[in-house]
Amino acid sequence: MSFAKEIIETFLDWVLKLLPTSPFTSFINACSDMPYLGWFNWFVPVGQMIAIGEAWLVAIGLFYMYSIVLRWIKAIN
């Protein structure tokens, strides 16, 4: 069992190494050094906005996926 897990982890590590690095790393590191970022997040809750946006995108994506599947099986027009 652990041998299979090790093979899967090695394969996934290899796949992740094929992907390019994030182009936003330097921007994120520069933003973390801003002393007023906490105050800005208090006035404009960016983290909560991102979470709500992600939930909205997931809901819309699921709706479209379900509608495509139902059209394939001819359950809806």
N, C-alpha and C positions, 0 to 999 in steps of 0.2 A: 504494500500500500504506500509506504513512504517512498519507494523507488518511483512509482508512477507520479507521485506528487512532485518529486524532485525533477523528473523529466518535464512535467508541465511547467514548473517554475522556470526551468532553464529555457524552455521554448518561449515562454512569455517574456522573459528578460531579453532574449535575442530579438524578438519582435519589437519591443520597446526601444532597443538600441538602434533599430533601423529608422525610427521616426526622428524628424529633426527636432532640435531644441526649441524651446519657446522663444519667440521674438520679443516677448513682453517681460522677460526676466530683468533686464536693466531698468525698465520703467517701474516695475513693482519694487525693486530695491531702492530706487530713488524716491518713490512715494513713501516708503516706510520711514525715511529719515525726516519727514516733515513734522515739525512740532505742533502745528495747528490742525493736523488731520483728525485728531480726536474731537475737537470742537466742531469741525465741519460735519463729521459723522453724527454728532449730536443734533445739529440743525437739519441736516438732510440725511436720513437713515439709508445710506447707499446699500448696506448689506441686506436690509429688509426689502428694498426695492429689487435687488437682484434675486432674492429668494422668491418673491412674488412673481417676477418675470419668468423665472425658471418653471414655477408651478403652472403658469399660464401656458407657456410653450409646450409643456408635457401634456396638458389637457387638450390643447388644440391638435397636437400631433396624434394623440390617441384617438380623437374624434375622426381625423382624416384616415387613420389606419383602419378603424372599424368600418367606416363608410366604404373604403376600397374593398375590404374583405366581403362585406355584405353585397356589394355590386358584383363581385366575382361569383358569389354563389346565387346571384339573382334574387336576393331577398328584398332589395329596394331598387328603385329606378335611378 
